[in-house]
């Protein structure tokens, strides 16, 4: 278990614990419970929101990296944390955060849509998203080679780290910098091993919370200096935290890996059985690579999910806000003049961000008919999106993505109940950005109604066709 630091009001408890350990150690393993009840992204404050639950934190202890005086203010939206306590009473006794990776960027490649970058950090592939990743002291566009950044997120089935949170540490790395990586020890030989594919030399490292020493399969955090392609570790610390015991109600968020079928897959290494789980949305298809949150009860080391919910979704909209219902957490946005609005339903699990005033989005700050929002989520009703993410921003373009449900050749395309006009100046592309000379000829053999996902963009500063007509139409998936 990670080192646990307690504030001065608990001095007596600390002293007793140290005495029982023989003194001289700050390792208070055992205080705060043996297992966490929730593992997921921080989506809001006013207490702490994780996996749709508002955890009361009045008596909680906070572990944020090595900050021995951590408080709730040290947490950030987008950080992946473990919550210890009681999920049924929504009470946290301890909240722990540790990054997945910290090091210098050695390469950057951006996709053709200019919405996603693939970074290399300590030999690890990291994907950052223009909209889905939260940035601290930097931005999507500001990331540069040799920047040292901290990353928190989720590994997929190919060991790629999808960043939910990125924090800028320094502009240039040097040989004295101490970098970090967390994960499972593999390929152990003597004092050398790998973590997340990164080679570690622990010959001179201080080992802590590793009562049986280095072993394959142990979850650790490594801190060390880069020596070529190898990290010379100065410390290797064990992490014995795991989901709570049998019978406990728990939730865990992450990317599905090792999928065999609905009763045999993993999230962050935890075996999941979702055979009888309620799925949100109901059409959700489980498979490797999709981000979900599973809730249920632990039995014999298996999380038997009663509910599993998408944490991504194929529906997207960027448009001007026309109304705000703060009490019910509902926005309406206008995509095309003369067409019905799209309803955006926020939940306690929706990650919100303010791209105009930095920080968490306060719905009361939205100026209707002026401010735009960028929304990602899943279709949950007629012209309705249940949002997994919402970001306020200054609008320069309108975007709509979802399953195509109707089309009128060279006239319009219908997505999410919105009939979006096209004209002779509309450009068509496939998912590889290749131009399609005759988009509508692809129906019904290639592009299939009620199945294919299409994105539409209408920029306000394009002169070749008027606002309200699609500037570009792109096939996202078939």
Secondary structure, 3 states (H helix, E strand, C coil): CCCCCCCHHHHHHHHHHHHHCCCCCCCCCCCCCCEECEEEEEEEECCEEECCEEEECCCCEEEECCECCCCHHHCCCCCEEEEEEECCCCEEEEEEECCCEEEEEEEEEECCCCCEEEEEECCEEEEEECCCCEEECCCCCCCCCCCEEEEEEEECCCCCEEEEEEEEEECCCCCCCCEEEEEEEEEEECCEEEECCEEEECCCCEEECCCCCCCCCCEEEEEEEEECCEEEEEEEEECCCEECCCCCEEEEEEEEEEEEECCEEEECCEEEECCCCEEECCCCCCCCCCEEEEEEEEECCEEEEEEEEECCCCEEEEEEEEEEECCCCEEEEECCCCCCCEEEECCCCCEEEECCCCCCCCHHHCCCCCCEEEEEEEEEECCEEEEEEEEEECCCEEEEEEEEEEEECCCEEEECCEEEECCCCCEEECCCCCECCCHHHHCCCCCCCCCCEEEEEEECCCCCCCCCECCEEEEEEC
